[in-house]
Amino acid sequence: MSNSCDPLALTTAINTLAVAIAETLSDDDLSLTAAMLTQLGDTLATIAVQRDVCKDPSERV
């Protein structure tokens, strides 16, 4: 994933995925999926921050 430096391509891909997922789900299932993916994103962000905080100070960028 380190080669994904094109923010326009990344946002386009994410938008396309969202549309594909949304067209197959009911409103209730879409709401639940959105909540689950939000929690997943928040948890991944927490893990990323914790990893950075727990690094040896000489390893931080």
C-alpha positions as CSV (number, residue, x, y, z in Angstrom):
1,M,0.0,0.0,0.0
2,S,3.0,2.3,0.2
3,N,2.7,3.1,-3.6
4,S,-0.8,4.6,-3.3
5,C,0.3,8.3,-3.4
6,D,-2.3,9.5,-5.8
7,P,-5.1,10.9,-3.6
8,L,-7.4,11.4,-6.5
9,A,-7.1,7.8,-7.6
10,L,-7.6,6.6,-4.0
11,T,-10.7,8.7,-3.3
12,T,-12.2,7.6,-6.7
13,A,-11.6,4.0,-5.8
14,I,-13.2,4.4,-2.4
15,N,-16.2,6.2,-3.9
16,T,-16.7,3.5,-6.4
17,L,-16.5,0.8,-3.7
18,A,-19.1,2.7,-1.6
19,V,-21.5,3.0,-4.5
20,A,-21.1,-0.8,-5.3
21,I,-21.7,-1.7,-1.7
22,A,-24.7,0.7,-1.3
23,E,-26.5,-0.6,-4.3
24,T,-26.7,-4.1,-2.9
25,L,-27.8,-3.3,0.6
26,S,-31.1,-2.3,2.2
27,D,-31.3,1.0,4.0
28,D,-31.0,-0.8,7.4
29,D,-28.1,-2.9,6.3
30,L,-26.4,0.1,4.7
31,S,-26.7,2.0,8.0
32,L,-25.2,-0.9,10.0
33,T,-22.4,-1.4,7.5
34,A,-21.5,2.3,7.6
35,A,-21.4,2.2,11.4
36,M,-19.2,-0.9,11.4
37,L,-16.8,0.6,8.9
38,T,-16.6,3.8,10.9
39,Q,-15.7,1.8,14.0
40,L,-13.1,-0.2,12.0
41,G,-11.5,3.0,10.7
42,D,-11.5,4.6,14.2
43,T,-9.9,1.5,15.7
44,L,-7.3,1.3,13.0
45,A,-6.4,5.0,13.6
46,T,-6.1,4.3,17.3
47,I,-3.8,1.4,16.7
48,A,-1.6,3.5,14.3
49,V,-1.3,6.3,16.8
50,Q,-0.5,3.8,19.6
51,R,2.2,2.2,17.5
52,D,3.8,5.6,16.8
53,V,3.6,6.7,20.5
54,C,5.1,3.4,21.6
55,K,8.1,3.6,19.2
56,D,11.5,4.3,20.5
57,P,12.0,8.1,20.1
58,S,14.9,7.5,17.7
59,E,12.6,5.6,15.3
60,R,10.0,8.4,15.0
61,V,9.9,10.5,11.8
